[in-house]
Amino acid sequence: MFGSIGIPELIIILVIILLLFGASRLPEIGRGLGKGIKNFKESTKDEGDKP
């Protein structure tokens, strides 16, 4: 599905994100995304441990 995304496409996506949210909000968005991924990994790991 994402096999054809290369460096130019990623740069365009990054520029669009910068225009939409602004440079000052990017660290806040990244932090929230990281916490969400961490919570997801923990919840899937916990599901595998339960009998």
C-alpha positions as CSV (number, residue, x, y, z in Angstrom):
1,M,0.0,0.0,0.0
2,F,2.7,2.5,1.0
3,G,5.5,0.9,-1.1
4,S,5.6,3.7,-3.7
5,I,6.1,6.6,-1.2
6,G,9.5,8.0,-1.6
7,I,11.5,10.9,-0.3
8,P,9.9,13.6,-2.5
9,E,6.4,12.5,-1.4
10,L,7.4,12.5,2.3
11,I,8.9,16.1,1.9
12,I,5.6,17.3,0.3
13,I,3.6,15.7,3.2
14,L,5.9,17.4,5.7
15,V,5.5,20.8,4.1
16,I,1.7,20.4,4.1
17,I,1.7,19.5,7.8
18,L,3.9,22.5,8.5
19,L,1.5,24.8,6.7
20,L,-1.6,23.3,8.4
21,F,-0.3,23.2,12.0
22,G,2.7,25.6,12.1
23,A,6.2,24.8,13.4
24,S,5.4,25.6,17.0
25,R,2.7,22.9,17.3
26,L,4.8,20.1,15.7
27,P,6.6,18.9,18.9
28,E,3.3,18.8,20.7
29,I,1.7,16.7,17.9
30,G,4.7,14.4,17.8
31,R,4.6,13.9,21.6
32,G,0.9,13.0,21.5
33,L,1.4,10.6,18.6
34,G,4.3,8.9,20.4
35,K,2.2,8.5,23.6
36,G,-0.6,7.0,21.5
37,I,1.7,4.5,19.8
38,K,3.1,3.5,23.2
39,N,-0.3,3.0,24.7
40,F,-1.3,0.9,21.7
41,K,1.7,-1.3,22.0
42,E,1.2,-1.8,25.7
43,S,-2.5,-2.7,25.2
44,T,-1.7,-5.2,22.5
45,K,1.1,-6.7,24.6
46,D,-1.2,-7.0,27.6
47,E,-3.9,-8.8,25.6
48,G,-1.4,-11.5,24.6
49,D,-0.5,-12.1,28.2
50,K,-4.0,-12.8,29.4
51,P,-5.2,-16.4,29.5
